[in-house]
């Protein structure tokens, strides 16, 4: 039995983790924390039947757990991860604080200094389809962002095979409102989001671009980086992401060869669903599951391929992927507790 602690259980990802772990046959939730609601119970915050007591981070009994999931805001995880790792406990961080391998890149994209740079070399980027072996042995896993998961997995087979015509890719994504987190803001207010459809941080400005380019450039492996032009949109639904990518294929590549690349890369992946020719990925393919649906659409008379991918931003895009990583770290069936 894996004994689990959750830092930040009252956000959407923390609550999703509770839901997943309660049905996990080899996991036991030992404690849940909330700085804003310490002294209360989870059932005070969410309409649920689970009366887990909420405690402050400083009161967390780290000596009673095997792993801690950290569902804290960006910037808040650094000291908390250091606290967990100093206690010799494995950590799965759902913030962006350890996803980038370079402290200078973190400063550029997140606008402040990284206060635990000594842990960056220890952190493994927690995308199992790319880093399964390293995740198994990791003491610190940096759980990927939701947008990057959909885009990296959508492009990875092409990038790895050198099938792109150039170093630039356009990616267009639509995310449900829960992707913005539980803290209210004007743009996620019901009246602003309902019956509306809004692009934001378009171009080369969204913070998630950093991990997309980091991982895809590593996959490319020829010393040259990949440049992602990214257009995220706020979709007026609760959850789910659909990403549409427009890579240009290098000369000589056919759709049959490209499909072969994806089949080779993902045929043994338990949570990747490569759709049949003529299909496109939709929210309904993946919402409420840990799955990623990927579809390939050639453009007649063009070297452009349209790749669509979908996932649930709270599950494969966050908490489900975190549990998938936990399963790997503790030698469990990777699919345990997930669907």
C-alpha positions in Angstrom: 0.0 0.0 0.0 1.4 3.4 -1.0 0.8 6.0 1.7 0.0 9.4 0.2 -0.1 13.0 1.3 -1.6 15.8 -0.7 -0.4 19.4 -0.4 -3.2 21.7 -1.6 -6.2 19.4 -1.6 -8.8 22.2 -2.1 -8.0 23.2 -5.7 -9.4 21.4 -8.7 -6.3 19.2 -9.2 -6.1 18.3 -5.5 -9.8 17.4 -5.3 -9.4 15.3 -8.5 -6.5 13.5 -6.9 -8.7 12.6 -3.9 -11.3 11.2 -6.2 -8.8 9.0 -8.1 -6.9 7.8 -5.1 -10.0 6.8 -3.2 -10.7 4.2 -5.9 -7.1 3.2 -6.2 -6.6 -0.3 -4.7 -3.0 0.3 -3.6 -3.2 3.9 -2.3 -4.1 5.3 1.1 -4.6 9.0 1.7 -2.8 9.9 5.0 -3.2 13.6 5.1 -4.6 16.6 3.1 -3.5 20.2 3.5 -4.9 23.6 2.8 -3.4 26.8 4.0 -6.6 28.8 3.5 -8.9 26.2 5.1 -6.7 24.6 7.7 -8.8 23.3 10.6 -11.8 22.5 8.4 -12.7 19.4 6.4 -12.7 18.6 2.7 -16.5 18.3 2.9 -16.6 21.9 4.1 -15.0 23.0 0.8 -16.6 20.6 -1.8 -20.0 19.0 -1.7 -18.7 15.5 -1.1 -19.0 12.8 1.5 -15.3 12.8 2.5 -14.4 14.4 5.8 -10.7 14.5 5.4 -9.3 17.0 7.9 -7.4 19.8 6.3 -4.1 20.8 8.0 -1.4 23.4 7.4 1.8 22.4 5.5 3.9 22.8 8.5 1.8 20.2 10.4 2.0 17.6 7.6 3.3 14.3 9.1 5.8 13.5 6.4 7.2 10.6 8.3 3.9 8.7 7.7 3.8 8.8 3.9 5.8 7.4 1.0 4.9 10.1 -1.5 3.5 13.7 -1.5 1.5 15.2 -4.4 2.0 18.9 -4.4 -1.0 20.8 -5.9 0.2 24.3 -5.1 0.3 27.4 -7.2 3.4 28.2 -9.4 6.1 29.6 -7.2 4.7 28.1 -4.0 6.0 24.6 -4.6 9.7 25.3 -4.5 10.1 25.5 -0.7 7.4 22.8 -0.2 9.2 20.4 -2.5 12.5 21.1 -0.7 10.7 20.3 2.6 9.5 17.0 1.2 12.7 15.9 -0.4 14.7 16.9 2.7 12.6 14.4 4.6 13.6 11.7 2.2 10.0 11.5 0.7 9.3 11.2 -3.0 7.5 14.1 -4.5 5.1 14.6 -7.5 4.8 18.3 -8.2 1.8 19.4 -10.2 3.0 23.0 -10.5 5.3 24.3 -13.2 8.2 24.9 -10.7 10.3 21.9 -11.7 9.3 21.3 -15.3 12.0 23.4 -16.8 15.6 22.1 -16.4 17.2 25.6 -16.5 16.7 28.2 -13.8 17.3 31.0 -16.2 14.5 29.7 -18.5 12.2 29.6 -15.5 13.0 33.2 -14.6 12.4 34.3 -18.2 9.0 32.6 -18.5 7.7 32.9 -14.9 9.1 36.3 -14.0 10.8 35.4 -10.7 13.9 33.6 -9.5 13.8 29.9 -8.8 14.5 29.4 -5.1 15.4 25.7 -5.3 17.7 25.4 -8.3 19.6 22.6 -6.6 16.6 20.3 -7.2 16.2 21.0 -10.9 18.8 18.3 -11.9 16.9 15.8 -9.8 13.5 16.5 -11.3 12.2 14.2 -14.1 9.7 15.6 -16.5 6.7 13.3 -15.8 5.4 12.4 -19.2 5.5 8.6 -19.1 5.3 8.1 -22.9 8.7 9.9 -23.1 10.4 9.3 -19.8 9.0 6.1 -18.3 12.3 4.6 -17.3 13.5 7.8 -15.5 10.2 8.2 -13.7 10.4 4.8 -12.2 13.6 5.8 -10.3 12.8 9.4 -9.6 12.6 11.1 -6.2 11.0 14.2 -7.8 8.7 14.1 -10.7 7.5 17.4 -12.4 4.1 16.6 -13.6 3.6 18.2 -17.1 1.1 21.0 -17.9 -2.2 20.1 -19.6 -1.6 22.0 -22.9 2.0 20.7 -23.2 0.8 17.1 -22.7 -1.7 17.4 -25.6 0.8 19.1 -27.9 4.0 17.1 -27.1 2.2 13.8 -27.5 0.6 15.0 -30.7 3.9 15.9 -32.3 6.4 13.6 -30.7 6.5 10.8 -33.3 7.0 13.3 -36.1 9.7 15.3 -34.2 11.6 12.2 -33.1 11.7 10.8 -36.7 12.9 14.1 -38.2 9.8 14.3 -40.4 9.3 18.0 -40.0 10.1 20.4 -42.8 11.3 23.2 -40.5 11.9 24.1 -36.9 8.5 25.9 -36.5 5.1 24.5 -35.6 1.7 26.2 -35.1 -0.5 24.8 -32.3 -4.0 26.0 -31.5 -5.7 24.8 -28.3 -9.0 25.1 -26.6 -9.4 24.4 -22.9 -12.3 24.2 -20.5 -12.5 26.8 -17.8 -11.2 24.5 -15.0 -7.8 24.8 -16.7 -7.6 28.3 -15.1 -7.8 26.8 -11.6 -10.3 27.3 -8.9 -9.4 30.9 -7.9 -12.0 33.2 -9.5 -11.0 35.8 -12.0 -12.9 38.2 -14.3 -12.2 36.1 -17.5 -13.5 32.9 -15.9 -16.6 34.5 -14.4 -19.7 32.8 -15.7 -21.0 35.9 -17.5 -17.6 36.5 -19.2 -17.0 32.8 -20.3 -20.5 31.6 -21.1 -21.6 32.1 -24.7 -18.2 33.4 -25.5 -15.0 32.0 -27.0 -11.7 33.8 -26.2 -8.1 33.5 -27.4 -5.5 34.6 -24.9 -1.7 34.9 -24.6 -1.4 34.1 -28.3 1.8 34.0 -30.3 5.0 33.1 -28.3 3.9 34.3 -24.9 2.1 31.5 -23.0 4.3 30.0 -20.2 3.5 26.5 -21.3 5.5 27.0 -24.5 8.7 26.6 -22.5 8.1 23.0 -21.7 6.7 22.2 -25.1 9.9 23.5 -26.7 12.1 21.9 -24.1 10.7 18.4 -24.6 10.2 18.6 -28.4 13.7 20.0 -28.9 15.1 17.1 -26.8 13.1 14.7 -29.0 14.4 16.3 -32.1 17.9 15.5 -30.9 19.9 17.3 -33.6 21.1 20.3 -31.6 18.5 22.7 -33.0 15.4 23.8 -31.1 11.8 23.7 -32.1 9.8 27.0 -32.1 6.1 26.7 -31.2 3.6 29.4 -32.2 0.8 28.8 -29.7 -2.8 30.1 -29.6 -4.7 29.0 -26.5 -8.4 29.7 -26.2 -10.9 29.6 -23.3 -13.7 27.2 -24.2 -17.0 27.6 -22.3 -17.1 24.1 -20.9 -16.0 22.7 -17.5 -13.2 20.5 -18.6 -11.3 19.1 -21.6 -8.7 20.2 -24.1 -8.6 19.9 -27.9 -5.3 20.9 -29.6 -4.9 21.3 -33.3 -1.4 21.3 -34.8 -0.2 22.2 -38.3 3.2 20.7 -38.9 4.7 20.8 -42.4 6.2 17.4 -43.5 9.7 17.1 -44.9 9.9 16.1 -48.5 9.2 12.4 -49.2 6.9 11.7 -46.2 3.6 10.1 -47.0 0.5 9.9 -44.8 1.0 6.1 -44.7 4.6 6.5 -43.4 3.5 9.1 -40.9 0.7 6.9 -39.5 3.4 4.2 -39.2 5.4 6.5 -37.0 2.5 7.0 -34.6 1.6 3.4 -34.5 5.2 2.5 -33.7 5.4 5.1 -31.0 2.1 4.5 -29.3 0.9 1.0 -30.1 1.9 -0.2 -26.6 0.9 2.9 -24.7 -2.1 2.2 -22.5 -3.6 5.7 -22.6 -3.0 6.8 -26.2 -5.8 6.2 -28.6 -4.7 6.7 -32.2 -7.9 7.3 -34.1 -8.7 5.8 -37.5 -8.2 7.7 -40.7 -11.0 10.1 -41.3 -11.6 10.7 -37.6 -10.7 13.8 -35.6 -10.1 14.0 -31.8 -13.0 15.5 -29.8 -13.6 16.2 -26.1 -15.9 13.3 -25.9 -13.1 10.9 -26.8 -11.3 11.6 -23.5 -13.2 13.7 -20.9 -13.3 11.9 -17.5 -10.6 9.5 -18.5 -6.8 9.4 -18.5 -6.7 8.9 -22.2 -5.3 11.0 -25.1 -7.0 10.7 -28.5 -4.8 11.6 -31.5 -5.9 11.9 -35.1 -4.0 12.6 -38.3 -5.5 14.5 -41.3 -3.5 15.1 -44.4 -4.2 18.2 -46.5 -4.6 17.4 -50.2 -2.1 19.2 -52.4 -0.1 20.5 -49.4 2.9 19.3 -47.2 0.8 20.3 -44.1 -0.5 17.6 -41.8 -3.3 18.5 -39.3 -2.9 16.7 -36.0 -5.7 16.8 -33.5 -5.4 15.6 -29.9 -7.7 15.7 -26.9 -7.5 15.0 -23.2 -9.1 15.8 -19.9 -7.1 18.7 -18.5 -7.8 17.6 -14.9 -7.0 13.9 -15.4 -4.3 13.2 -18.1 -3.5 16.9 -18.0 -2.9 16.9 -14.3 -4.1 14.5 -11.5 -4.5 11.3 -13.5 -1.1 11.7 -15.0 0.3 12.3 -11.5 -1.2 9.0 -10.4 0.1 7.3 -13.5 3.6 8.5 -12.4 3.0 7.3 -8.9 2.2 3.9 -10.2 5.5 3.8 -12.1 7.5 5.1 -9.2 6.2 2.3 -6.9 6.3 -0.6 -9.3 2.5 -0.8 -9.7 0.5 -1.5 -12.8 0.6 1.8 -14.7 -3.1 1.7 -15.3 -4.1 1.1 -11.7 -6.9 3.4 -10.5 -7.2 5.0 -13.9 -9.4 4.5 -16.9 
